[in-house]
Amino acid sequence: MNSKRLVTAVAAGAAVVMGLSACGGGTSSSGGGTTGGSGGTNTPAFNAALTNTFNPSDKKGGIVKIANAGTWDSLDPGETYYGYSWNFLRLYGRSLVMFKPAPGGGSNELVPDLAEKLGEPSDGGKTWTYKLRAGIKYEDGTPVTSKDVKHAVLRSTDKETFPNGPAYFEGYLALPEGYKGPYKSKDVNTDSAIETPDDQTIVFHLKAPFGGFDYFAQLPQTVPVPEAKDTGAKYREHVIATGPYKFDKNEIDKGFNLVRNDQWDQSTDPNRKALPDGYQVSMNVNADDIDNRLISGDLDIDIAGTGVQPASLSRVLGDPALKANADNPTIARLWYTSINPTVAPFDNKACREAVEYAADRTGYQTAYGGAFSGGDIASTLLPSQIPGAQKFDLYPAGADNKGDVEKAKAKLQECGKPDGFETNISYRAERPKEKATAESLQQSLGRVGIKLTLKAFPQGDYFSQFAGNPPYVKANGLGLSVNGWGADWNDGFGFLSQIVDSRVIRETGGSSNTSVRIPDVDKMLDEAIGETDKAKREGMWGAIDKRVMEEAVILPGVHAKSLLVRSKKLTNVFISEAYGMYDYLSIGVA
């Protein structure tokens, strides 16, 4: 998921996504909102919320104040793909399945949400059936039905109307040929892909067996949308709530408020305790100001969940009292830069390789806050938490990791640009770490004559309109795009598929893959999905990683860590390994 996006990550102990026995038909877990957790503590200490619950409490009331340095990509469950958005969305929307709200490794477990239990596979894993819990209603009191879930999934496949969001369903459901979603293909029968034999039952039919379909069922795209209330692209302005909170005030790109949904019934929802009375969210707040307000207690959550900015790092770590209210999780996320082969001269592999050799990796790491809060210098795509990750380095950057200038110059000679060239580099305007990354690359690549012009774009539209829009990238010469990615779930497929499969690239924009167009990789992904031997399959993910790096279309930066600050007013604070940040569903406020 984009960091953007996650950036969701399921820890290494998660069930294997391939293999029906690991994922199908589980009934033993009914959720259970674990806000206490074993080992909960009220004593402030560094990493107190890393694997346990800090300040456990069941007290209801209060308003949680949240800030976003940019804007949401979308509040619509059908088109959002930022990790913080998936984390937060559970407050107002319920998907078929969800990650358990629990500290530590407990968050890696999939549990039923709208559904009574996890999916029942049949037909060798090509068919998956879910039964909805009885008594679930929308905020207006109307009952939620399986037809609403079907409509929600089908509308999400219309990537012209909803450019953001993952592309799993359109890739794997047995949809009719040429299907373009319920607006453009209104009269097309879609029972070949999704059936709703009654109001409580939904049946998914896939093109090929997939043992990990419950991971698809946890996507926000399964949050029900009543067709009668569906306003298409404008639905983001008022999502009809199924969770414990609903929208009261929503000023797109400025801010919104959530208040209690009086139609939510606790008896139908074992996963949510709904402690606060509401949430106040502000957007386009300066990132450094967010840090200052968190530290002062004027703000409760920095929604992005990527950690404090470099300017606040030494302040937090140098003050024992502030450090005692901070956590330092390691995340299955890669901060990287896309090298776009559709932009000349990066259509020449040697020119791309020149970037790989010239980049100062220590500068990249420093831009994200150094080893402590930025992460470890990366030479591969897959973080170590992903089974099958391999260690290799195809473009050694010298003993000091500051780049191999001579090798870079040789590659420029090879690609016919001995004196270098000019290109643009994009980054998200609201993210100081991305700007610092672009500036670091500007300096290190400049040593070999590659001149970068920095281009800042808004976070909310970064992928739909700019860096993830192939025609825009080419027309505006975005040779490099600062990027980030976290696993949709902790498996090679859950990490790689949406950033290296060329088939997810959308010419209309919204592509999470901005630079990888390698037919070999598409074929290797298909072969890995079909491999039932776990050890062999995991080895294939590492091979895909290496094949992508051979084409030099991605410059790895750092495998991420973050330094998160806990608000002193919050209760039930813990890191969700499933999201790589604080669990926004379980918190309360004193």
HELIX and SHEET records of a PDB file:
HELIX    1   1 LEU A   20  CYS A   23  1                                   4    
HELIX    2   2 GLY A   83  LEU A   89  1                                   7    
HELIX    3   3 GLY A  105  ASN A  108  5                                   4    
HELIX    4   4 ASP A  123  GLY A  125  5                                   3    
HELIX    5   5 SER A  146  SER A  156  1                                  11    
HELIX    6   6 TYR A  168  TYR A  172  1                                   5    
HELIX    7   7 PHE A  213  ALA A  217  1                                   5    
HELIX    8   8 PRO A  220  THR A  222  5                                   3    
HELIX    9   9 GLU A  227  LYS A  229  5                                   3    
HELIX   10  10 GLY A  232  GLU A  237  5                                   6    
HELIX   11  11 GLN A  266  THR A  268  5                                   3    
HELIX   12  12 ALA A  287  SER A  296  1                                  10    
HELIX   13  13 PRO A  310  GLY A  318  1                                   9    
HELIX   14  14 PRO A  320  LYS A  323  1                                   4    
HELIX   15  15 LYS A  349  ALA A  358  1                                  10    
HELIX   16  16 ARG A  361  ALA A  367  1                                   7    
HELIX   17  17 GLY A  370  SER A  373  1                                   4    
HELIX   18  18 VAL A  405  GLU A  414  1                                  10    
HELIX   19  19 PRO A  432  GLY A  446  1                                  15    
HELIX   20  20 GLN A  459  ASP A  461  5                                   3    
HELIX   21  21 TYR A  462  PHE A  466  3                                   5    
HELIX   22  22 PRO A  470  ALA A  475  1                                   6    
HELIX   23  23 GLY A  492  VAL A  500  1                                   9    
HELIX   24  24 SER A  502  VAL A  504  5                                   3    
HELIX   25  25 PRO A  519  GLY A  530  1                                  12    
HELIX   26  26 LYS A  534  GLU A  550  1                                  17    
SHEET    1   A 5 TYR A 245  GLU A 251  0                                        
SHEET    2   A 5 GLY A 255  ARG A 260 -1                                        
SHEET    3   A 5 GLY A 278  SER A 282 -1                                        
SHEET    4   A 5 ILE A  63  ALA A  67  1                                        
SHEET    5   A 5 ILE A 301  ASP A 302  1                                        
SHEET    1   B 2 VAL A  97  PHE A  99  0                                        
SHEET    2   B 2 LEU A 110  PRO A 112 -1                                        
SHEET    1   C 4 GLU A 120  SER A 122  0                                        
SHEET    2   C 4 THR A 127  LYS A 131 -1                                        
SHEET    3   C 4 THR A 201  HIS A 205 -1                                        
SHEET    4   C 4 ILE A 194  ASP A 198 -1                                        
SHEET    1   D 2 ALA A 326  ASP A 327  0                                        
SHEET    2   D 2 LEU A 564  VAL A 565 -1                                        
SHEET    1   E 6 GLY A 375  ILE A 377  0                                        
SHEET    2   E 6 ILE A 554  LYS A 561 -1                                        
SHEET    3   E 6 THR A 330  ILE A 339 -1                                        
SHEET    4   E 6 LEU A 480  GLY A 486 -1                                        
SHEET    5   E 6 PHE A 421  ARG A 428  1                                        
SHEET    6   E 6 ILE A 450  PHE A 457  1                                        
SHEET    1   F 2 LEU A 570  THR A 571  0                                        
SHEET    2   F 2 GLY A 588  VAL A 589 -1                                        
SHEET    1   G 2 ILE A 575  SER A 576  0                                        
SHEET    2   G 2 MET A 581  TYR A 582 -1                                        
END                                                                             
